Amino acid sequence: MPTMASLTVKKADNTTDIVYDALSASAGDGTPAYWRQDTGAAAGLPVGHRPVLKVTTTWNGPKSARQLKVNFNYPYATQDSTTTLYSVKDRVVFDGIVTVPQAIPAAQINEAVAQVMNLLATTLIKQSGQTGFAPT
């Protein structure tokens, strides 16, 4: 079982690091672990207007596979020049589920999970998300 820690990833420029601070570890099956992008956020930006990553793990119905559920919520917040208050105008949301059968050898599970996560991080898949269109 992994230990909760902050996450560091590259921003869209592929150079600058951004930190998602560990907020709360999972309390067990079905309860999410939370990260929020506090480090580097604008000082006055309310915490409810910052990007959040939530990861939950559970058994599938027949308990033959584990499911990793990932939810990422990235608000688009703007600051009013008169009142200086922030408001969320919209959000980019990602929801994904990885189902991992437990009868598969660990080496195959490790390979499959590494490959799917690495595929999601490829330039082509990132471009599809950024443009909203699958490759043609």
N, C-alpha and C positions, 0 to 999 in steps of 0.2 A: 504494500500500500504506500503510495507516494506521500511525502510530507509537504504540507502547505508551505509555499514560498511566493515571493513576488515574482512577476514575469517581466522579462525585458525582451522587446521585439523591435524590429526596424520600422520606422515610419515609411511613408510612401516614397520618400527620396532614396530608400535603401542604404542610407548612411547614418541618419540620426536615430539613436535609441529612444524608445519611449517605455516607461515603466508602468506596469499595472500592479498596484500595491495589493498585497494580500489583505483582505478585509476579514473574512471568517472562513475557517476550514469547515468541511462537511462534518456533521455530527453523526454520520452513518448513512446507511443505505437510504436513498430517496431524498436526502437533504443536500442542498447544493453547497458548493464552495464558491465564494465570491471574491472577485478582484475588481478594483476600480482605478481608473487613471487619475490619481491624485497628484503624484509627482509630476511637476511641470505644468499643471493646470493653472489657469488664470486665478489669481488670489481671490477674487470676489465671486468666482463661478460657484454657484451652489452645488453641493455634492450630488443632488438629484439630477443635475444637468451634465454630469460627466459620464464618459463611457464605462460600461460595466460588462464583465464576463462572468457567466454563471455556468458551472459544470456540475452535473448530477449523474450518479451512477445507480443503476438498479438491475434486478433480474428481469428478463422477459417473462411473459405469462407462465410458460411451463418450466421455468427455471433451468433452461438448457443453454441460455446465453446471457451474457452481461450486456447492458446497454449504456453507452456513454452519451449523455444528452448535453449539448452545448448551446448556450444562448448568449449572443453578443448584442448589446444595445448601444448604439453610438448616436447620442443626441446632437442635433444641429441647434446650438444655442446662440442667440445674438444678444447684444447689450444695447439697451435704449440709451441714446446719447443725452437725453434730458434727465431721466430718472436714474440712470446708471444701473437699473435692474436688468437681470437676464431673463430671457424667456426661451423655451424650446419651441422651435418652429416645425421640426420634423425629426425623424429618427431613421437611421440605417439599422436594420435588424437582421441577424443571422440566427437560424435555428437549424440544428443538425443532430442526427442520431446515428451512431455507429453501433451496430449489433455484432457482438463477438461470440460465436458459439464456443462453449467450453470443452467440447470434445476434440477440438483441433489442437495439435501439438503447440506448445508455447513458442517455438521458433517460428512457426507459420503465423501465429497470431501477431507476434512482434513485427514480422515482415509486412503483413497486410496493413496493420495500423500505421506503421512508419510510412508505407507507400501512400496510403490515402491522405495522410496529413501533409506529406511532401507534395503530393499532386495538387492539393488545395493551395499550396504556397507557390506554385509555379507562376511565371509571368503571364502565360496565356490564360490561366484560370482567373488570376487577379484582374486582367484586362476585361474578361467577360463580366466580372462583377462590377467593375468600374463603368463600363459602357452599358451594361444591362442587356447584352446580346451574346449568345453563344457563338463560337467561331464558325465562320462560313467558308 
